[in-house]
């Protein structure tokens, strides 16, 4: 067998620990779940998982390694991705009509929710590095079929993301229902999520030497 149970177990524990550290895509999903309900959060999460799937596919094809080996292209992704995440965080921070059960015109469309989750993950340099550095650590080259090993680990990662983040989105949706009679609370929640996302974006830029 080219990948053993112990490797799958160790990867599961490591991936679960990293998934529990909130990233920009998870914060977007939770924010949208609070602002528009559970369905909005799940659609955003689906977009983020699609982004993860793309990164895994690129890693298998070797494109991610090419990006990391090209300083100019890598800097473009780092800066562009961080600026997009910063823009998302700024938008959430300034959203004063977060809980909008009465006015559906202010609610984001399903397409916009999905796109936000997708782009927040797809343009996140952390996700690129994750697929390039973290997953390959569990690949046993001597066992052969490294691409298939990475595919199996990628599927496991997606399963773990769903297993952990779906309950969190449902919890956020429940919180939204509890506070809909006091919508001003949502303003402070959005400011919190927005601030954290902005800090994440700044940290991405600060952690890289240009």
C-alpha positions as CSV (number, residue, x, y, z in Angstrom):
1,X,0.0,0.0,0.0
2,X,1.5,3.4,-1.1
3,X,0.0,5.2,1.9
4,X,-0.5,3.7,5.4
5,X,-3.1,4.2,8.1
6,X,-0.6,5.8,10.5
7,X,0.3,8.5,7.9
8,X,-3.4,9.2,7.3
9,X,-4.0,9.5,11.1
10,X,-1.1,11.8,11.6
11,X,-2.1,14.0,8.7
12,X,-5.7,14.1,10.0
13,X,-4.6,15.4,13.4
14,X,-2.2,17.9,11.9
15,X,-4.8,19.2,9.4
16,X,-7.5,19.4,12.1
17,X,-5.2,21.5,14.3
18,X,-4.4,23.9,11.4
19,X,-8.1,24.1,10.4
20,X,-9.0,25.2,13.9
21,X,-6.7,28.2,13.5
22,X,-9.2,30.7,11.9
23,X,-8.1,31.8,8.4
24,X,-9.6,34.6,6.3
25,X,-11.9,32.2,4.4
26,X,-13.3,30.7,7.6
27,X,-13.9,34.1,9.1
28,X,-15.7,35.2,5.9
29,X,-17.9,32.1,6.2
30,X,-18.7,32.7,9.8
31,X,-19.4,36.4,9.2
32,X,-21.8,35.7,6.3
33,X,-23.5,33.0,8.4
34,X,-24.1,35.6,11.1
35,X,-25.2,38.3,8.7
36,X,-27.4,36.3,6.4
37,X,-27.9,33.0,8.0
38,X,-26.6,29.4,7.9
39,X,-27.1,29.0,4.1
40,X,-25.0,32.0,3.3
41,X,-22.2,30.7,5.5
42,X,-22.3,27.2,3.9
43,X,-22.2,28.7,0.4
44,X,-19.1,30.8,1.4
45,X,-17.6,27.7,2.9
46,X,-18.2,25.8,-0.3
47,X,-16.4,28.5,-2.3
48,X,-13.4,28.2,0.1
49,X,-13.3,24.4,-0.3
50,X,-13.4,24.8,-4.0
51,X,-10.3,27.1,-3.6
52,X,-8.6,24.3,-1.6
53,X,-9.4,21.8,-4.3
54,X,-7.8,24.1,-6.9
55,X,-4.7,24.4,-4.8
56,X,-4.4,20.7,-4.4
57,X,-4.8,20.2,-8.1
58,X,-2.2,22.8,-8.8
59,X,0.2,21.2,-6.3
60,X,-0.3,17.8,-7.9
61,X,0.4,19.3,-11.4
62,X,3.5,21.1,-10.1
63,X,2.2,24.6,-10.8
64,X,2.3,25.7,-7.2
65,X,6.0,24.7,-7.1
66,X,6.6,26.8,-10.2
67,X,4.9,29.8,-8.5
68,X,7.1,29.4,-5.4
69,X,10.2,29.1,-7.5
70,X,9.5,32.3,-9.4
71,X,10.2,35.4,-7.2
72,X,8.3,37.8,-9.3
73,X,5.2,35.6,-9.8
74,X,5.3,34.6,-6.1
75,X,5.4,38.3,-5.0
76,X,2.5,39.0,-7.3
77,X,0.4,36.3,-5.6
78,X,1.5,37.3,-2.1
79,X,0.7,41.1,-2.6
80,X,-2.4,40.6,-4.7
81,X,-3.8,38.0,-2.4
82,X,-3.1,39.9,0.7
83,X,-4.6,43.1,-0.7
84,X,-7.8,41.2,-1.7
85,X,-8.1,39.7,1.8
86,X,-7.5,43.2,3.2
87,X,-10.3,44.6,1.0
88,X,-12.7,41.8,2.2
89,X,-11.9,42.6,5.8
90,X,-12.3,46.3,5.3
91,X,-15.7,45.7,3.7
92,X,-16.9,43.5,6.6
93,X,-15.6,46.0,9.1
94,X,-17.6,48.9,7.5
95,X,-20.8,46.8,7.1
96,X,-23.2,48.6,9.4
97,X,-26.2,46.6,8.1
98,X,-24.9,43.2,8.8
99,X,-28.1,41.6,10.1
100,X,-30.5,42.4,7.4
101,X,-33.5,40.2,7.8
102,X,-35.9,42.9,7.0
103,X,-34.3,44.2,3.8
104,X,-33.4,41.5,1.3
105,X,-32.0,44.0,-1.1
106,X,-28.9,44.4,1.1
107,X,-28.2,40.7,1.2
108,X,-25.4,39.2,-0.9
109,X,-26.4,36.9,-3.8
110,X,-25.4,33.2,-3.6
111,X,-23.0,33.8,-6.5
112,X,-21.3,36.6,-4.6
113,X,-21.1,34.6,-1.4
114,X,-19.5,31.7,-3.3
115,X,-17.1,33.9,-5.2
116,X,-16.0,35.6,-2.0
117,X,-15.2,32.3,-0.4
118,X,-13.4,31.0,-3.5
119,X,-11.3,34.1,-4.1
120,X,-10.4,34.6,-0.4
121,X,-9.0,31.1,-0.4
122,X,-7.6,31.0,-3.9
123,X,-5.7,34.3,-3.5
124,X,-4.4,33.5,0.0
125,X,-0.6,33.0,-0.2
126,X,-1.0,30.9,3.0
127,X,-3.1,28.4,1.1
128,X,-0.4,28.2,-1.7
129,X,2.4,27.6,0.9
130,X,0.1,25.1,2.7
131,X,-0.3,22.9,-0.4
132,X,3.4,23.3,-1.3
133,X,5.0,22.7,2.1
134,X,2.6,21.0,4.5
135,X,1.0,18.2,2.4
136,X,4.2,17.0,0.7
137,X,5.7,16.4,4.2
138,X,3.4,13.3,4.4
139,X,4.3,12.0,1.0
140,X,6.4,8.8,1.0
141,X,8.4,9.0,-2.3
142,X,9.8,5.5,-1.8
143,X,6.2,4.1,-1.8
144,X,5.6,5.5,-5.3
145,X,2.7,7.3,-6.9
146,X,3.3,10.6,-5.1
147,X,0.5,12.3,-7.1
148,X,-2.0,9.7,-5.9
149,X,-0.8,10.1,-2.3
150,X,-1.3,13.8,-2.5
151,X,-4.7,13.4,-4.0
152,X,-5.8,11.1,-1.1
153,X,-4.4,13.5,1.5
154,X,-6.1,16.4,-0.3
155,X,-9.5,14.6,-0.2
156,X,-8.9,13.9,3.5
157,X,-8.1,17.6,4.1
158,X,-11.4,18.6,2.4
159,X,-13.3,16.1,4.5
160,X,-11.7,17.5,7.7
161,X,-12.5,21.0,6.7
162,X,-16.2,20.1,6.3
163,X,-16.2,18.1,9.5
164,X,-14.9,21.1,11.5
165,X,-16.2,24.1,9.8
166,X,-19.8,23.1,9.0
167,X,-20.7,22.9,12.7
168,X,-19.1,26.2,13.2
169,X,-21.2,27.8,10.4
170,X,-24.4,26.3,11.9
171,X,-23.4,27.7,15.3
172,X,-22.9,31.1,13.7
173,X,-26.3,30.8,12.0
174,X,-27.9,30.0,15.4
175,X,-26.2,33.1,16.9
176,X,-27.6,35.2,14.1
177,X,-31.1,34.1,14.9
178,X,-30.5,34.9,18.6
179,X,-29.4,38.4,17.9
180,X,-31.6,39.4,15.0
181,X,-33.9,41.3,17.5
182,X,-30.8,43.3,18.5
183,X,-29.1,44.0,15.1
184,X,-26.7,46.5,16.6
185,X,-24.8,43.6,18.1
186,X,-23.9,42.5,14.5
187,X,-22.1,45.7,13.9
188,X,-19.6,44.9,16.7
189,X,-19.3,41.3,15.5
190,X,-18.5,42.5,12.0
191,X,-16.0,44.9,13.3
192,X,-14.3,42.0,15.1
193,X,-14.3,39.7,12.1
194,X,-13.2,42.6,9.8
195,X,-10.3,43.5,12.2
196,X,-9.1,40.0,12.4
197,X,-9.1,39.6,8.6
198,X,-7.3,42.9,8.2
199,X,-4.7,41.7,10.7
200,X,-4.3,38.4,8.9
201,X,-3.7,40.3,5.6
202,X,-1.1,42.6,7.2
203,X,0.6,39.6,8.8
204,X,0.9,38.0,5.4
205,X,2.7,41.0,4.0
206,X,4.8,41.5,7.1
207,X,6.0,37.9,7.2
208,X,7.4,38.2,3.7
209,X,10.6,40.1,2.8
210,X,10.3,42.1,-0.4
